[in-house]
């Protein structure tokens, strides 16, 4: 799955530093337009009269991609929410994707700070290949590493599609389902969460090795002061 030119890169949801080099801006823009094109096509394919809002990209805390020298292969978005705030629960993503039963489970589990997993995407060029299918799982497992190592969140939360096997794969990784077959945007999803204390499961030893190699060689994009830069993993 992984080649010498395959990278795992963590970006911010928006660039806030004024002195950012052109190659960084180009990668950021490539990622944004990849997300926009994928999800506009998804809505159209589901018969939904809707276009994505740029705000749903730029509100993210982290944007993660797997890419090679030419293409973005896979993408995932992550936002952090304090679920103990009743006001925050009125934020459009939380309000539109999760129900009161889900929030009641979060309260029972004492989950206050949560990281959403959103917009799981694999490049259509790779989807029908064995490699492309593996990247659906790989970027999700990399997201678990990000959650455990870069955030102080209590849990990951997500709606996961049932019709293409994402929800079923998530349960095998270690996610817990609170609600099944909820219809969102004409698509059946399960509402799921993953607690910090849970140890993630890998489908096989090869996947575990590949994911850990990508994580250990990750590049993290930082906004800091007057510059923006990539920091290679130590």
Secondary structure, 3 states (H helix, E strand, C coil): CCCCCCEEEEECCCCCCCECCHHHHHHHHHHHHHHHHHHHHHHHHCCCCCCCCCHHHHCCCEEEEEECCCCEEEEEEEEEEECCCCCHHHCHHHHHHCCHHHHHHHHHCCCCEEEEEEEEEECHHHHCCHHHHHHHHHHHHHHHHHHHHHCCCCEEEEEEECCCCHHHHHHHHCCEEEEEEEEECCEEEEEEEEECCCCCCCCCHHHHHHHHHHHHCCEEEEEECCEEEEEECC
